[in-house]
Amino acid sequence: MNPDFSTRFGGGASGTFVNPVCAAMLAATIVLMFVLPRKYVIIPVFLTLFLLPVGQQVNVAGVHLYFTRILVMLGGIRVISAKMTSPDEVFGGGFTSIDKIFLFWAGVRSLCTILEFVNTSVIINQAGFLCDVLGGYILMRYLIRDEDDMVRALKTMALVVAILAFTTTCERVLGRNFFGYIGGRLIPATRDGAIRAQGSFADPIRCGTFAATLLPLFIWLWQEGKSRSAAIVGFAGGIIIVLASASSTPIMSMMAIGAGIAMWPLRKSMRIIRWGMVIFVVLLNMVMKAPVWFAISHVDIISGNSGYHRAMLIDSLVRHFSDWWLIGVQSTANWAFEMTDQANQFVYEAESGGLLTLIAFILLISWSFGRLGDARKVVDGDKKKEWMFWLFGLALLSHVVSFFGIAFNDQAIYSWFFLFAMICAATSPVLAGKTVKDAEPVGVRPPSRPWQALPPRVSSGIRRTV
């Protein structure tokens, strides 16, 4: 096999790699997943998904059964069992627009990758990809159905972050990664003499990004007042992890969150602000000597950052549009130096599945923002609810910013699916009553909680609101 293809499929360890501690942890989680009530399953599942070092696997006839893959596969059995034995919906809020576009994205990307290579190895690889993404997404949607599940999930995430904050701090101070003793990387990476902590993740950037994108959700947990101690631990631990990772991408994600919080008073003028940003980017491209995406190369937060490489990834993608637009491209090694190093999720989507996959991925993000925006408009006047949807939007924004600096290929992808499950669980109860709120009597001031107060139907004297 061409070695350039190893970044796409067929790479990884050629044999079984199992640490006894990790195997015991996985076995205990599997047992608990089938014996605990649904609402408590999230605790062992999250601890295992995010704290097992990446790479633990059983290799069966060339098929890589990663521990996370085994977990989500068996989680799918739990979901199927629940569907067959319970009249309740498997997904909180039913089958949403986010679910539809997610399935479309996963299916198109997998099909295009198979068409690129057309061999048995890639079919096996894409079966694993679909198992990871569909299994992980469905499991998250099943476990997180309502606000109580959201709070419980974030309390568990706070525990995960607290453990990672302790280990990454020790990693920086002692120069040893504790997860290295159970199958992770023992000696941490360094750059310009500075240790870059990575914990249980594949590299420091993904570790720091995982923590940074959770910060808005911990702010919401504090606001709810149901577990402020967990919110404090999670928020403080997240900042510690970001700093310990010594990476620019997580810090940029945190800066985006800070900017979003500062724009809260302007939340009703976002359409004007978005178009203003588009016009600014167009004008900036006109005055810059290089294309506008080379502005990334001037970002220098952490010494030794590779902003120029990120800019070159985008530039190479644009210049080689004819190579990838239909179904993606087999290899990018001949585009420019180190172009096989995937450090941009958008570029990776385009290379993996062509223009249609890239569009589907962007629509997945866009529709999620739109769903949050619609929900915020429905609860207009209830500042607490509005603030919740705004914070969830900032969590989504932090992921988008991070995608310009990294592509997810480890357990960090499950935090991405976790956010979609949170968005669906938070918005579904509000948007379910949207048709009721759409019609209101002329001249009547909307109540502070319109989705609860309006009658199911108004026969006359009504006006439509947006």
N, C-alpha and C positions, 0 to 999 in steps of 0.2 A: 504493500500500500504506500502511496506517496506520503512522506512524512508530513507534508503540509496539511493533509487531511485530518491529522490527529487532533487538531483543535476543533474540528467539526464532528467527527465520530471515529470510533475505533481506538481512541487513546486510553490512557489510564493503566492501572496495574493489570498484569496478565494473569495473576493468580489471586487466591483468597487472601485478604488482609483483615484480620480480626483481632482486636484486643479483648481479653477476657472481661475486663471491667465494662467496656462498651457493650459486649454481648450480653452480660448480665443486666445492664440497664435497659437494653432493647427488649429482652425477654420479659422483664418486670412490667415494662410499659405496655407490651402486647396483652399480657394478662389483665392489667388494670383497664385497658381500653374496652375489654369485653365484659368485665364484671362491674365496673362503676356505672352509676347513672350518667346519662349523657352530659349533664351540666358540669360534672367533675372530671370527665375524660380529658378536658382541655389542659389540666394541670400536668399530668405525666407526659402527654403528647408534646406540649411546648418545651418542657424541660429536656426531653430527648431530642427533638428536632433541632434546637438551637445550641445545645451544649455537647452533643456528640461531635467529636472532631471529624472534619470532612475526610472522606476517603475510605472509611470502614466499609468493607464489602465482602460478599461471598461471590466468587466467580464460578458459574456453572456453564460449562461448554461455551465459554466466550461471552456469556451474558453476565453483565455486571449488576448484581443485586446489592446495591448500596443500602446501608441500614435505613436511611431516610426513605428510600424507595420501598423497602419491605414494610416500613411503618405505614406509609400512605396506602399501599396495596391492601393491607389488612384493615386499615381504616375504611377503605371502600367497602369491604365486607360488612363492617359494622353499619355503614350507611344503608347498604342494600337490605340488611336484616331489619333495620328500623323502618324502611319503606314498606316492607312486606308485612310487618307485624303491628304497625301503628297507623292510625288514620291521620295523624298530624303531617303537615308538610315537612319535607326534609330540609328545604331551604326556608329560612325566615323571610317573610315577605313574598314568597313565591318566586317564580322564574322571572328575573328582571332583565332590563335591557343590557346591564353590565354582564350578566351571565351569558346572554346571547352573543355579544361581541367577543367575549372571552373564548367561547367555544369556536367561533368562527376564526379568530386569530390562531388558536392552537392547531386547528385542523388544516388551515391554509399553509401555515409554516411547515408543518410536518409533511404534507403532500408535496410541497415544492422541494423540500430537501430530498425526498425520495426520488423525485423526478430528476434532480441534479445528478445523482450518482447511479441510480438504477442497479443496485446489487443487494445481496442478502444482508450484508453487514449493516447497511444504512437502514434497512427495514427493521432490523432488531434494535438498532440505536433509536430510531424514532418511536418504536413501541415503548422503549424506556422513557423517552422524552414525554410522550403523552401520559404515561403512567405517573410521572413526576408532577407534571403541571395540572392535568385534569384531576388526578387523585388528590393532590395537595389542595387544589382550589375547592373541590367538592367537600373535602374533609373540613376545611375552614368554614365553609358556608353552613355545614351541618352543625358544627360546634358553636357557632356564634349566630344566634337567632334574634336576640332581644337585648335590651339595655343591661339586664342582669348578667347575661353572658359576656357582654362587652366589658363590664366592670371586672368580672372574674378573670377574663383573659388578660386585661391590663395589669391586674395584681400579679398574675403569673409572670407576665413579661417583666414586671418590676423585679421579681425574684431572679429571673434570668439575667437581667442587666446588672443587678447587684453582684452576682457571682462573677460575671465577666469584668465588672469594674475592679473587683479585688484581684482577679488573676492578671488582668492587663497592667495594673499598677505594679504588681510583683514582677511582671515581665519586664517592665521598664527599669525597675530598681535592681533586680537580681540578674537580669539577662537570661532568664529561663522561663519558658512557657510551660505552666503546669499541665496544660493539655497535651504537651509532648510526651508525658509519661503514660498516656493512655491512647497513643496513636496519632497525635497531632505533631506539629513542628516544634521541636524542643528549643532550638537556638533561633531567636527571633531575627527578623530581617532588620537591616540597618540602612540608613541613607545619610550621607554626609556626617557620619559618626553618631547619628541619633538612632536609638532603638525604636522600631515601629511595631507596636504590639498588635497581635492578631487573634489571640484567644483561640476559640474553637473553629474559627472561620478559615477560608482558603488563603486570605491575605489581609493586611492591615486596612486597606481601603474598604473592603466589604464589611469588616468588623466595625469600623467607625461609622460607616453609612447606616448599618443596621441600627446603631444606637441613635444617631442623629435623627432619623426619620420617625422614631418613636416619641421624640420630645413633645410635639404638639398633643399627642394622645395622653401623655402624662399630665399636661396642663389641664386637659378636659377632666381627667380623673380627679384632680385637685378641685376643680370647679364643682363637680358633682358632690363632693364632700362625703362620699361613701367610704373612701379609704385614702385619706390625705397622707398618712404615713407612707403608704406604698407609692403614692404619687411623688412624694419628696425623694424617696429612695431611688425611684426610677429616673426621675429628672436629673438628680445629682450624679447618679451612676452613669447616665447617658453622656453627660458632659465629660466625665472622667475618661470614658472609653474613647470619645472623639479625640481628646487631647493625647491620650496614650497611643493612639494609632498614628499620630504624626503625619497625617495625610491631608492634602488640600481639599479633596472632594467632600469629605464629611463636614469640614469647616464651612465650605461653600453652602452646603445644605443647611447648616445652622444659620448662616447669614440670611439665606432666603426666608427661613422661618421668622427671623427677627424683622426683616423687611415686611413680611406679610402681616405680622402683628401690628406694626406701625401703620399699616394701611387700613386697619379695621374701620376707622371713621369714614373712609371713602368707599365702603363696601357697596353702596348703591350707585356708584359711578364707575364700576369696573369696566363696563363696555367702552366708555371713553378712554379709560386708562389703557386697556388692551390695544385699542386702535392707535393710541399715542405711542405705545411701545413698538408697534409694527412700523409706524412712520419713522420713528427714531432709528430703528435697525436699517431701514431702507436708506435713510440719509447718511447713516454711518458708513454703509457699504459704498456710497457714492464718493465719500471724501477719503476713505482709507485707500492706501496703495495696494493692499492685499484684500482678498475677500473678507467679509465681515466676520466669518468664523475664526479668523486668525487673531481676533481679539482675545480668544481663550489663551493664546500663547503668552500673553502679557500678564496673566494672573500668576502671582508669585507669593503665595501665602506661606508655604512651607519650603524651606531651602531644598533645592534639588528636585522640585516638582517637574512633571513632564507635560506641561501645557502645550508645548509645540507639537508633541506627538499626538495629543488629542485633536489639535487643529488639523494636522496632516491626515488623520483618519477621515475626517469630514471632507477635506479637500480631495483626497484620493477617491472617496465614494462618489463625489460629484463629477470628477473628471472621467471616471470609468462607468458612468451610468449605463452605457450600452452593454457592459459585461454582466450586470446583475439585475436589471430591471424586470426581466421576465420571471425567472424562478430562483434568482440568487446566483451565486458564483461558487465554484468548487474551492478555489484557492485565491487568496489575495497577496501571496508572497511576491509576485512580480509587480505589484502596484508601486511600492516604495519600500524603504528600509523599515523592517519590523512591523509591517502592516498586518501580520498574523496575530499580533498582540492585541486582543480585543479589550478596548478600554472605553467603549461607547456603546450603550445598549441600542440606540437607534441605528447606528451603523451595523451592529451585529444582526439586528432584525432584517435589515435590507439585504445583507450578504447571505443570510440563511434562507430567506424566502421571497426575495424580490420586492417589487414595488407594492404589490397587493398586501403582503405581510406587513410591510412598514406602515401602510395606510391603516390596516386593521389595528395595529399596535397603537398608533396615534389616536384612532377613534376610541379605543378602550380607555385611554386617558381622558380624552375630550368628553366622552359621555359620562364618565365618572364625575368630572368637574361640573358638567351640566346638571347631573342629578343632585349634587350638593347645592348648586345654585338654585334650582327649582325648589328644593326643600327649604332653603333659607327664605325664599320669597313667600312661601306658604305660611311660615311662622313669623313673618314680619311683625315686629312689635314685642315679641317675646325675646328679650336680649339674651337670656340664658340659652335658648334653643338656637338662636342665630349664631351665637358664639361657638356652640358645639360644631355646627356645620362649617363654620369658618376655620376652626382648628383642624377639622378633618381635611378640609381643602389644603391647608398648609402642610399636613402630612403627605398629601399627594404631591404637592409642589416640591417638597424636599426630595421625593423620589425622582421627579422629573429632572431636577438639577443634578442629582447624583448620577443619572443616566448619561450625562455628558462626560463623566469621568470614569465610569466602570460599567461592566456588563455582568449581570448576576449569573453565576453558574455553580453556586454552592447553596447552603441552607438559607442564605439571605433572601432567596426567591420566595420562601414561604412567608416572610414578613410582608412582602408585596401582596401575596394572596390574602394574608391576614387583614391588610388594610381594605381590600375590596369587600371582604366579608363584613367588616365594621361599617363601611359606607352603606352597604345594602341593608344591614340590620338597623342602622340609624335612620335612613331615609324612607324605608318602606312604610312604616306606620303613618308618617306624615303625608307622603304622596298618595297613599291609598285614599285619603279623604280630599284629595285635590279637586275632584269633580264637584264635590259639595261646596268647596270654598270658591270655586270659579264664579258662581252666581250669587250675588248679594243685592238686596234691595237698594234702589237709588236713594241717596241722601242719608243712608243709615251708616253710622260709623262702625267699622269692623271691630269685633271684640278682640281682646288681647290674645285669646287662644281660638282663632277662627275655625280650626279644624275640628273643634269640639262643640262649638256653640251654634253653628248654622244648622237649619233644618235640612233634611235630605233633598228637598226640592222646593223651588220657588216658582210659582206658575205665572206671575205677571210682574210688571214693573221692575225688571232686572236689567243690569248692565254687566258686560263681560269685563273682567279684569285680567291683567297679564301678570 
